[in-house]
Amino acid sequence: MTRRTERHGACIWIERVLGQIKAACRLPDEWEGEKLAIAIGSLYRASYWAAEIAAKDALVPISQRRNFSGPGKYSLEALSRAFEIARAEPVKPFPHLGPIVLY
């Protein structure tokens, strides 16, 4: 699998989760917000496999989640903006694990 294919797969899963939340006309709950923040951060860092896994984790049913309940601290708008920034980055040949600064 190429890096471009890995990145595309991660973007598809993040879009799917954001789309489901938007379609339900609700805010992300704590679990979804945390998992999406991890997924988007991993995408930005070019850790594409980790981004896809975190996005898929956001879809875990409430009954199977541990230690998360209630409203989240991330808004759908903020997560969507961060995703657009991360998605605009070029495909990178290897992950970057340093700090992230979003302008």
N, CA, C and O atoms as a DFTB+ gen file, in Angstrom:
412 C
 N C O
     1  1       0.849      -1.180       0.000
     2  2       0.000       0.000       0.000
     3  2       0.892       1.239       0.000
     4  3       1.857       1.323       0.760
     5  1       0.562       2.183      -0.847
     6  2       1.358       3.402      -0.936
     7  2       0.939       4.388       0.155
     8  3      -0.140       4.273       0.737
     9  1       1.799       5.340       0.412
    10  2       1.490       6.374       1.403
    11  2       0.244       7.161       0.977
    12  3      -0.578       7.536       1.813
    13  1       0.115       7.405      -0.317
    14  2      -1.045       8.142      -0.828
    15  2      -2.337       7.360      -0.544
    16  3      -3.347       7.949      -0.159
    17  1      -2.303       6.054      -0.733
    18  2      -3.461       5.210      -0.471
    19  2      -3.777       5.181       1.020
    20  3      -4.944       5.252       1.407
    21  1      -2.752       5.079       1.857
    22  2      -2.949       5.104       3.311
    23  2      -3.608       6.408       3.740
    24  3      -4.549       6.409       4.533
    25  1      -3.108       7.506       3.212
    26  2      -3.641       8.829       3.552
    27  2      -5.093       8.955       3.103
    28  3      -5.938       9.462       3.841
    29  1      -5.376       8.488       1.887
    30  2      -6.736       8.551       1.361
    31  2      -7.698       7.766       2.258
    32  3      -8.792       8.242       2.563
    33  1      -7.296       6.580       2.673
    34  2      -8.137       5.767       3.553
    35  2      -8.423       6.464       4.869
    36  3      -9.551       6.430       5.359
    37  1      -7.415       7.093       5.442
    38  2      -7.594       7.827       6.701
    39  2      -8.575       8.985       6.500
    40  3      -9.450       9.212       7.336
    41  1      -8.429       9.706       5.407
    42  2      -9.336      10.838       5.129
    43  2     -10.774      10.366       4.964
    44  3     -11.702      11.016       5.445
    45  1     -10.960       9.254       4.296
    46  2     -12.311       8.712       4.091
    47  2     -12.963       8.416       5.439
    48  3     -14.128       8.755       5.647
    49  1     -12.227       7.788       6.357
    50  2     -12.800       7.441       7.662
    51  2     -13.090       8.680       8.492
    52  3     -14.128       8.748       9.151
    53  1     -12.204       9.653       8.475
    54  2     -12.449      10.885       9.240
    55  2     -13.676      11.599       8.673
    56  3     -14.535      12.053       9.429
    57  1     -13.759      11.698       7.356
    58  2     -14.929      12.320       6.726
    59  2     -16.212      11.585       7.091
    60  3     -17.245      12.211       7.327
    61  1     -16.147      10.269       7.136
    62  2     -17.327       9.467       7.464
    63  2     -17.837       9.797       8.868
    64  3     -19.037       9.980       9.073
    65  1     -16.920       9.870       9.825
    66  2     -17.322      10.162      11.204
    67  2     -17.879      11.580      11.313
    68  3     -18.937      11.794      11.906
    69  1     -17.158      12.549      10.736
    70  2     -17.653      13.935      10.770
    71  2     -19.018      14.041      10.102
    72  3     -19.897      14.752      10.589
    73  1     -19.195      13.338       8.993
    74  2     -20.461      13.365       8.267
    75  2     -21.609      12.767       9.062
    76  3     -22.727      13.282       9.027
    77  1     -21.336      11.680       9.781
    78  2     -22.392      11.060      10.594
    79  2     -22.836      11.988      11.717
    80  3     -24.028      12.095      12.007
    81  1     -21.885      12.651      12.341
    82  2     -22.226      13.578      13.424
    83  2     -23.024      14.756      12.872
    84  3     -24.032      15.161      13.452
    85  1     -22.566      15.298      11.749
    86  2     -23.268      16.429      11.130
    87  2     -24.670      16.026      10.694
    88  3     -25.620      16.782      10.899
    89  1     -24.813      14.852      10.100
    90  2     -26.122      14.383       9.637
    91  2     -27.101      14.197      10.792
    92  3     -28.311      14.349      10.621
    93  1     -26.574      13.871      11.960
    94  2     -27.426      13.692      13.141
    95  2     -27.754      15.030      13.814
    96  3     -28.491      15.070      14.800
    97  1     -27.204      16.121      13.279
    98  2     -27.439      17.466      13.813
    99  2     -27.136      17.543      15.309
   100  3     -27.950      18.006      16.108
   101  1     -25.957      17.080      15.654
   102  2     -25.558      17.098      17.060
   103  2     -24.080      17.425      17.178
   104  3     -23.358      17.489      16.183
   105  1     -23.649      17.629      18.403
   106  2     -22.237      17.866      18.677
   107  2     -21.543      16.533      18.918
   108  3     -22.184      15.567      19.330
   109  1     -20.234      16.471      18.664
   110  2     -19.518      15.238      18.992
   111  2     -19.520      15.042      20.511
   112  3     -19.338      15.998      21.266
   113  1     -19.727      13.805      20.950
   114  2     -19.623      13.552      22.385
   115  2     -18.145      13.462      22.761
   116  3     -17.272      13.569      21.901
   117  1     -17.877      13.269      24.028
   118  2     -16.490      13.272      24.513
   119  2     -15.640      12.222      23.801
   120  3     -14.520      12.511      23.380
   121  1     -16.164      11.015      23.668
   122  2     -15.432       9.921      23.012
   123  2     -15.113      10.282      21.559
   124  3     -13.964      10.200      21.125
   125  1     -16.139      10.678      20.823
   126  2     -15.958      10.999      19.406
   127  2     -14.980      12.155      19.221
   128  3     -14.115      12.106      18.347
   129  1     -15.117      13.189      20.039
   130  2     -14.237      14.345      19.926
   131  2     -12.785      13.991      20.171
   132  3     -11.902      14.424      19.431
   133  1     -12.536      13.209      21.204
   134  2     -11.159      12.806      21.517
   135  2     -10.573      11.944      20.399
   136  3      -9.440      12.160      19.968
   137  1     -11.344      10.977      19.939
   138  2     -10.854      10.085      18.881
   139  2     -10.632      10.844      17.576
   140  3      -9.650      10.598      16.876
   141  1     -11.536      11.764      17.246
   142  2     -11.343      12.566      16.028
   143  2     -10.138      13.490      16.152
   144  3      -9.403      13.676      15.182
   145  1      -9.926      14.070      17.325
   146  2      -8.753      14.931      17.522
   147  2      -7.467      14.125      17.329
   148  3      -6.509      14.611      16.729
   149  1      -7.450      12.906      17.835
   150  2      -6.284      12.027      17.646
   151  2      -6.123      11.687      16.169
   152  3      -5.013      11.718      15.637
   153  1      -7.232      11.361      15.507
   154  2      -7.178      11.000      14.084
   155  2      -6.659      12.160      13.241
   156  3      -5.808      11.969      12.373
   157  1      -7.165      13.348      13.495
   158  2      -6.755      14.518      12.714
   159  2      -5.297      14.874      13.004
   160  3      -4.549      15.214      12.087
   161  1      -4.894      14.800      14.259
   162  2      -3.493      15.042      14.606
   163  2      -2.567      14.032      13.951
   164  3      -1.486      14.388      13.483
   165  1      -2.987      12.779      13.916
   166  2      -2.184      11.736      13.268
   167  2      -2.102      11.954      11.766
   168  3      -1.053      11.738      11.159
   169  1      -3.206      12.381      11.168
   170  2      -3.191      12.692       9.734
   171  2      -2.208      13.817       9.455
   172  3      -1.415      13.733       8.517
   173  1      -2.255      14.865      10.261
   174  2      -1.350      15.996      10.082
   175  2       0.105      15.560      10.219
   176  3       0.983      16.055       9.511
   177  1       0.347      14.633      11.133
   178  2       1.704      14.134      11.373
   179  2       2.130      13.077      10.359
   180  3       3.250      12.573      10.429
   181  1       1.260      12.738       9.425
   182  2       1.517      11.736       8.390
   183  2       1.613      10.330       8.967
   184  3       2.256       9.457       8.384
   185  1       0.984      10.117      10.093
   186  2       0.866       8.780      10.673
   187  2      -0.504       8.255      10.241
   188  3      -1.438       8.163      11.038
   189  1      -0.592       7.919       8.964
   190  2      -1.874       7.658       8.333
   191  2      -2.595       6.439       8.901
   192  3      -3.815       6.460       9.063
   193  1      -1.860       5.392       9.199
   194  2      -2.493       4.196       9.763
   195  2      -3.103       4.508      11.132
   196  3      -4.189       4.026      11.452
   197  1      -2.404       5.314      11.940
   198  2      -2.926       5.692      13.259
   199  2      -4.162       6.584      13.112
   200  3      -5.092       6.493      13.915
   201  1      -4.175       7.435      12.101
   202  2      -5.333       8.304      11.847
   203  2      -6.559       7.472      11.513
   204  3      -7.652       7.741      12.012
   205  1      -6.383       6.476      10.682
   206  2      -7.523       5.626      10.307
   207  2      -8.038       4.838      11.504
   208  3      -9.250       4.732      11.696
   209  1      -7.156       4.296      12.294
   210  2      -7.565       3.529      13.476
   211  2      -8.328       4.415      14.456
   212  3      -9.367       4.006      14.975
   213  1      -7.833       5.610      14.713
   214  2      -8.508       6.516      15.648
   215  2      -9.887       6.921      15.121
   216  3     -10.843       7.015      15.892
   217  1      -9.992       7.160      13.813
   218  2     -11.291       7.519      13.234
   219  2     -12.273       6.357      13.376
   220  3     -13.438       6.567      13.714
   221  1     -11.815       5.154      13.125
   222  2     -12.681       3.984      13.295
   223  2     -13.092       3.824      14.755
   224  3     -14.227       3.443      15.042
   225  1     -12.182       4.111      15.671
   226  2     -12.498       4.032      17.109
   227  2     -13.600       5.009      17.499
   228  3     -14.352       4.751      18.439
   229  1     -13.701       6.114      16.795
   230  2     -14.754       7.094      17.103
   231  2     -16.141       6.499      16.902
   232  3     -17.114       6.995      17.469
   233  1     -16.239       5.449      16.105
   234  2     -17.524       4.828      15.802
   235  2     -17.899       3.708      16.768
   236  3     -18.939       3.071      16.595
   237  1     -17.074       3.459      17.776
   238  2     -17.391       2.413      18.760
   239  2     -18.720       2.756      19.431
   240  3     -18.910       3.891      19.868
   241  1     -19.637       1.798      19.519
   242  2     -20.924       2.061      20.164
   243  2     -20.756       2.487      21.626
   244  3     -19.813       2.075      22.300
   245  1     -21.671       3.305      22.093
   246  2     -21.617       3.832      23.460
   247  2     -21.499       2.706      24.484
   248  3     -20.784       2.844      25.477
   249  1     -22.181       1.611      24.254
   250  2     -22.165       0.496      25.207
   251  2     -20.787      -0.152      25.354
   252  3     -20.538      -0.857      26.332
   253  1     -19.896       0.079      24.397
   254  2     -18.570      -0.537      24.439
   255  2     -17.462       0.446      24.814
   256  3     -16.286       0.080      24.811
   257  1     -17.815       1.660      25.131
   258  2     -16.829       2.682      25.487
   259  2     -16.516       2.627      26.979
   260  3     -17.370       2.265      27.789
   261  1     -15.284       2.989      27.334
   262  2     -14.892       3.044      28.736
   263  2     -14.524       4.457      29.124
   264  3     -13.824       5.147      28.382
   265  1     -14.990       4.893      30.279
   266  2     -14.567       6.151      30.895
   267  2     -14.866       7.406      30.076
   268  3     -14.202       8.427      30.253
   269  1     -15.826       7.346      29.210
   270  2     -16.214       8.524      28.444
   271  2     -17.723       8.647      28.467
   272  3     -18.440       7.687      28.186
   273  1     -18.187       9.799      28.794
   274  2     -19.624      10.045      28.701
   275  2     -19.850      11.547      28.680
   276  3     -19.020      12.323      29.155
   277  1     -20.958      11.935      28.135
   278  2     -21.315      13.339      28.160
   279  2     -20.780      14.126      26.988
   280  3     -20.163      13.577      26.076
   281  1     -21.026      15.423      27.027
   282  2     -20.620      16.291      25.915
   283  2     -19.111      16.428      25.840
   284  3     -18.419      16.372      26.856
   285  1     -18.621      16.603      24.661
   286  2     -17.185      16.745      24.462
   287  2     -16.738      18.186      24.486
   288  3     -17.555      19.106      24.533
   289  1     -15.437      18.374      24.453
   290  2     -14.884      19.728      24.474
   291  2     -14.563      20.251      23.072
   292  3     -14.167      21.406      22.911
   293  1     -14.737      19.393      22.055
   294  2     -14.444      19.795      20.687
   295  2     -15.736      20.054      19.929
   296  3     -16.666      19.249      19.980
   297  1     -15.789      21.170      19.233
   298  2     -16.968      21.447      18.406
   299  2     -16.774      20.793      17.042
   300  3     -15.648      20.528      16.619
   301  1     -17.868      20.544      16.378
   302  2     -17.817      19.968      15.039
   303  2     -17.098      20.921      14.085
   304  3     -16.355      20.487      13.203
   305  1     -17.324      22.215      14.268
   306  2     -16.680      23.211      13.403
   307  2     -15.160      23.208      13.581
   308  3     -14.417      23.263      12.602
   309  1     -14.708      23.143      14.821
   310  2     -13.264      23.140      15.080
   311  2     -12.618      21.873      14.524
   312  3     -11.545      21.932      13.923
   313  1     -13.265      20.741      14.723
   314  2     -12.722      19.487      14.186
   315  2     -12.706      19.515      12.666
   316  3     -11.748      19.051      12.047
   317  1     -13.749      20.050      12.065
   318  2     -13.813      20.133      10.599
   319  2     -12.726      21.048      10.044
   320  3     -12.095      20.729       9.036
   321  1     -12.508      22.189      10.706
   322  2     -11.438      23.106      10.269
   323  2     -10.075      22.451      10.385
   324  3      -9.261      22.544       9.467
   325  1      -9.820      21.794      11.500
   326  2      -8.532      21.124      11.698
   327  2      -8.342      20.023      10.657
   328  3      -7.235      19.823      10.158
   329  1      -9.417      19.312      10.332
   330  2      -9.337      18.266       9.310
   331  2      -8.983      18.864       7.952
   332  3      -8.159      18.306       7.227
   333  1      -9.592      19.983       7.604
   334  2      -9.298      20.627       6.318
   335  2      -7.823      21.045       6.252
   336  3      -7.190      20.914       5.205
   337  1      -7.287      21.537       7.343
   338  2      -5.868      21.920       7.381
   339  2      -4.990      20.688       7.199
   340  3      -4.042      20.705       6.413
   341  1      -5.305      19.626       7.923
   342  2      -4.506      18.398       7.835
   343  2      -4.617      17.769       6.454
   344  3      -3.629      17.277       5.909
   345  1      -5.821      17.784       5.889
   346  2      -6.035      17.183       4.571
   347  2      -5.301      17.958       3.476
   348  3      -4.923      17.376       2.459
   349  1      -5.097      19.243       3.667
   350  2      -4.413      20.061       2.663
   351  2      -2.895      19.814       2.630
   352  3      -2.220      20.210       1.680
   353  1      -2.377      19.171       3.653
   354  2      -0.949      18.876       3.685
   355  2      -0.604      17.867       2.584
   356  3      -1.412      16.991       2.274
   357  1       0.579      17.983       2.000
   358  2       0.966      16.991       0.992
   359  2       1.244      15.632       1.648
   360  3       1.497      15.546       2.849
   361  1       1.192      14.588       0.841
   362  2       1.543      13.258       1.330
   363  2       3.023      13.284       1.704
   364  3       3.862      13.746       0.931
   365  1       3.327      12.786       2.891
   366  2       4.705      12.789       3.378
   367  2       5.256      11.367       3.367
   368  3       4.511      10.411       3.585
   369  1       6.546      11.223       3.116
   370  2       7.122       9.882       2.999
   371  2       7.226       9.126       4.323
   372  3       7.343       7.900       4.332
   373  1       7.184       9.845       5.425
   374  2       7.265       9.187       6.734
   375  2       6.604      10.077       7.775
   376  3       6.473      11.283       7.561
   377  1       6.182       9.497       8.911
   378  2       5.517      10.286       9.952
   379  2       6.441      11.307      10.590
   380  3       7.653      11.111      10.675
   381  1       5.844      12.393      11.033
   382  2       6.549      13.445      11.779
   383  2       5.909      13.490      13.166
   384  3       4.714      13.755      13.290
   385  1       6.687      13.238      14.190
   386  2       6.123      13.144      15.534
   387  2       6.389      14.361      16.402
   388  3       6.206      14.309      17.618
   389  1       6.812      15.441      15.799
   390  2       7.075      16.659      16.548
   391  2       5.803      17.432      16.840
   392  3       4.702      16.926      16.621
   393  1       5.945      18.650      17.330
   394  2       4.790      19.458      17.694
   395  2       3.985      19.889      16.470
   396  3       4.499      19.952      15.353
   397  1       2.713      20.181      16.712
   398  2       1.826      20.670      15.650
   399  2       1.429      22.099      16.002
   400  3       1.006      22.379      17.124
   401  1       1.569      22.995      15.032
   402  2       1.133      24.370      15.207
   403  2       0.172      24.687      14.077
   404  3       0.568      24.729      12.912
   405  1      -1.096      24.912      14.420
   406  2      -2.091      25.287      13.422
   407  2      -2.288      26.777      13.470
   408  3      -2.503      27.335      14.546
   409  1      -2.221      27.435      12.343
   410  2      -2.364      28.890      12.286
   411  2      -3.766      29.277      12.014
   412  3      -4.073      30.467      11.931
